Amino acid sequence: MIGATDTKTAEQTPRIFTEENYRPVPIAYPPAVAAVASGRTRTRIFGAIESGELVARKDGKATIIEHDELMRWVKTLPVVKARAS
């Protein structure tokens, strides 16, 4: 058809990834970022690493915590019990 409009939906439109519109999902965090992501303090993160509660990895001098490991650790924290009303 002459003059027909493109009826493609957003799902059908091919996306072109460029540096400007691409945001990679982090797979590991330094302890300071892991603290912010988990809502804990940096001191608590290092304490959990020291005690073996949280597994960290080393890359040279850098310490990193894998996303899945941080999620696992947070899920091991005690659940708050509801108070009876």
WOWOHU-V470382 format. One record per run of one state. SS is the DSSP state (@ for helix, = for strand, . for the rest). FROM is the first residue (numbers start at 0). LEN is the number of residues. If there is no record, write none. Layout:
# WOWOHU-V470382
ss = {SS:SS}
from = {FROM:FROM}
len = {LEN:LEN}
This chain:
# WOWOHU-V470382
ss = {.:=:.:@:.:@:.:=:.:=:@:.}
from = {0:27:29:30:38:41:51:56:59:61:66:76}
len = {27:2:1:8:3:10:5:3:2:5:10:9}
